[in-house]
């Protein structure tokens, strides 16, 4: 047999054959390494509200300190005087008066010592006839047709005019009263009737008037207690202690 010849050129590839049948599934391969973390996704929609939880137990009470009491405010504006009340019921008629007695006195001072109501007196000092009422002596004016008791300012034309003298104990023209003294704590002050609000405390009638509290203060009315504030005098001249307050330490 002769020697083998040289290898010839490869022939053209043949036509691919048909796919063979699918083989059986192989075993699962090993788990690969963990990949890198991906980007944060878009925020999803809000879910429905869950049920309300059980209320927890109450905490212990606080132990804060009580603050200091603030300063008292300024008193309010004094209100207006209310309307006059209705007229009172007419009182019973008094007992009949005793018969008067005519007196002759030398001076007004001597006449002022007489306080019996219904007395008539002629004063030689000023040549006047006086009638004593329940409070003071009043000049009696005489006319040709009648006798009337008038204040000195209503004298008839023939009578001599005279200026009133406050303090002589006789109520004269322009005077509401005249008690013959300079006491500012009684019912007649400078020949004017005292009243609540005139600034002078009438003893036995008013507890206070204006700034006169008869020496009383918030402290004197609350002995043994530390008190601040000030007293206030009401429209009825009664002491009002609402502006006094105790200090708690």
C-alpha positions in Angstrom: 0.0 0.0 0.0 1.4 3.4 -0.8 1.9 6.3 1.6 -1.1 8.4 2.7 -1.7 11.5 0.7 -1.9 15.1 2.1 -4.9 16.2 4.1 -7.3 17.9 1.9 -9.2 21.1 2.5 -12.2 20.9 4.8 -15.4 20.5 3.1 -18.3 22.9 3.4 -20.3 22.7 6.6 -23.3 20.6 6.4 -26.8 21.7 6.9 -27.6 22.0 10.7 -29.6 19.2 12.0 -32.8 19.4 13.8 -32.8 20.3 17.6 -32.7 17.3 19.7 -35.1 16.7 22.5 -34.9 18.9 25.7 -32.8 17.4 28.3 -33.7 17.0 32.0 -33.4 20.1 34.3 -30.0 20.3 35.9 -29.1 20.9 39.5 -29.4 24.5 41.0 -26.1 26.3 40.8 -24.4 28.0 43.7 -25.8 31.2 45.0 -24.0 34.2 43.7 -22.6 37.1 45.6 -25.0 39.8 47.0 -25.3 42.6 44.5 -24.9 46.3 45.2 -27.8 48.2 46.9 -30.1 49.7 44.4 -31.5 53.3 44.4 -34.4 54.2 46.8 -37.7 53.8 45.0 -40.5 56.3 44.9 -42.6 56.8 48.1 -45.7 54.7 48.0 -49.2 56.0 48.9 -50.1 56.5 52.6 -51.7 53.5 54.2 -55.0 53.6 56.2 -54.9 54.9 59.8 -54.4 52.2 62.3 -56.7 51.7 65.4 -56.3 54.0 68.4 -54.0 52.6 71.0 -54.8 52.0 74.7 -54.5 55.1 76.9 -51.5 54.9 79.1 -51.6 55.5 82.9 -51.7 59.0 84.3 -48.4 60.6 85.3 -47.6 61.8 88.8 -49.0 65.2 89.9 -46.8 68.3 89.3 -45.0 70.1 92.1 -44.9 73.6 90.8 -44.7 76.6 93.3 -47.5 79.0 93.7 -46.7 82.4 92.2 -46.8 85.7 94.1 -50.0 87.6 94.2 -50.0 90.6 91.9 -50.3 94.2 93.0 -53.8 95.6 93.6 -55.3 97.5 90.7 -56.4 101.1 90.9 -59.9 101.7 92.3 -62.6 102.2 89.8 -64.3 105.6 89.0 -66.8 106.6 91.6 -70.3 106.0 90.3 -73.0 108.6 90.0 -75.4 109.2 92.8 -78.6 107.1 92.3 -82.0 108.6 91.9 -83.9 109.8 94.9 -86.0 107.1 96.6 -89.7 107.3 97.0 -91.2 109.5 99.6 -91.6 107.8 103.0 -94.9 107.1 104.7 -96.2 110.0 106.7 -95.5 109.5 110.4 -97.9 109.6 113.3 -99.0 112.9 114.6 -96.9 113.9 117.7 -98.3 114.8 121.1 -99.6 118.3 121.6 -96.9 120.8 122.5 -96.6 122.6 125.7 -97.5 126.2 126.0 -94.8 128.6 125.1 -93.2 131.1 127.4 -92.1 134.6 126.5 -88.6 135.6 127.6 -86.5 138.7 127.6 -82.7 138.2 127.2 -79.8 140.7 127.1 -77.6 139.0 124.5 -77.6 136.3 121.8 -75.1 134.3 123.9 -77.6 134.2 126.8 -80.4 133.2 124.4 -78.4 130.4 122.8 -78.2 128.7 126.2 -82.0 128.1 126.0 -82.9 125.0 123.9 -86.6 124.4 124.8 -88.7 124.3 121.6 -91.5 126.7 121.3 -90.0 129.5 123.4 -90.3 133.2 122.4 -87.5 135.6 123.3 -86.9 139.2 122.8 -83.2 140.1 122.5 -82.3 143.5 123.8 -78.8 143.4 122.1 -80.2 143.4 118.5 -83.8 144.5 119.2 -85.2 141.3 117.6 -88.0 138.8 118.5 -87.0 135.1 118.1 -88.8 131.8 118.1 -87.0 128.6 119.1 -87.8 125.6 116.8 -86.4 122.1 117.1 -82.9 123.0 116.1 -82.2 126.8 116.5 -83.6 130.3 117.2 -85.3 132.0 114.2 -86.2 135.7 113.8 -89.9 136.4 113.9 -91.0 139.1 111.4 -94.2 141.1 112.2 -96.6 142.5 109.6 -99.8 144.5 110.2 -102.0 141.6 109.2 -100.0 138.5 110.3 -97.1 137.2 112.3 -94.8 134.8 110.4 -91.6 133.1 111.1 -89.1 133.8 108.3 -85.4 133.5 107.7 -83.6 136.9 108.2 -83.3 137.2 104.4 -87.1 137.5 103.9 -87.6 140.5 106.1 -90.3 143.0 105.3 -89.3 146.4 103.8 -89.4 148.4 107.1 -87.1 145.9 108.8 -83.4 146.7 109.0 -81.3 144.4 106.7 -78.2 142.8 108.4 -75.5 140.5 107.1 -75.5 136.9 108.4 -72.8 136.0 110.9 -71.8 132.4 110.7 -71.1 131.0 114.1 -73.5 133.1 116.2 -75.8 130.1 116.7 -78.7 131.7 114.8 -79.7 130.5 111.3 -79.7 133.7 109.2 -80.2 134.6 105.5 -78.0 132.3 103.3 -77.2 129.9 106.1 -78.6 126.3 106.1 -77.7 126.0 109.8 -75.7 127.6 112.5 -74.6 125.6 115.6 -72.3 128.2 117.0 -69.1 126.1 116.8 -66.2 125.2 114.4 -66.5 121.4 114.7 -66.2 119.9 111.2 -67.4 116.4 112.4 -70.9 117.3 113.4 -74.1 117.9 111.4 -73.4 121.6 110.6 -70.1 122.7 109.0 -69.5 126.3 108.1 -73.2 127.0 108.4 -74.0 124.2 105.8 -75.7 120.9 106.5 -73.1 118.1 106.4 -73.6 115.3 103.8 -71.9 112.1 102.7 -69.2 113.1 100.2 -68.3 116.5 101.6 -65.0 115.1 102.8 -65.8 115.5 106.6 -66.7 112.4 108.6 -69.8 113.0 110.7 -69.2 111.4 114.0 -71.8 108.7 114.9 -73.3 108.8 111.5 -70.5 108.1 108.9 -67.8 105.5 109.1 -65.7 107.5 106.6 -65.9 110.4 104.2 -63.4 110.9 101.4 -60.0 110.1 102.9 -61.0 110.4 106.6 -61.3 106.8 107.9 -61.1 107.8 111.6 -57.5 106.5 111.8 -58.4 103.0 110.5 -56.2 101.1 108.0 -56.2 97.7 106.4 -53.7 96.6 109.1 -55.7 98.0 112.1 -58.9 96.3 110.9 -57.0 92.9 110.6 -54.8 92.7 113.8 -52.2 90.0 113.8 -52.3 89.5 110.0 -49.9 90.9 107.4 -52.1 92.9 105.1 -51.5 95.2 102.2 -53.7 97.5 100.2 -55.8 100.4 101.3 -59.3 101.2 102.5 -62.0 102.6 100.2 -65.0 104.8 101.2 -68.2 103.8 99.6 -70.9 106.1 98.3 -72.8 105.5 101.5 -69.8 106.6 103.6 -69.2 103.0 104.8 -65.6 101.5 105.0 -65.0 99.1 102.2 -62.2 96.6 102.8 -62.3 94.8 99.4 -59.0 96.5 98.5 -57.2 94.9 101.5 -55.6 91.5 101.0 -53.6 89.1 103.1 -50.1 88.1 102.2 -49.4 84.3 102.3 -45.9 83.2 102.8 
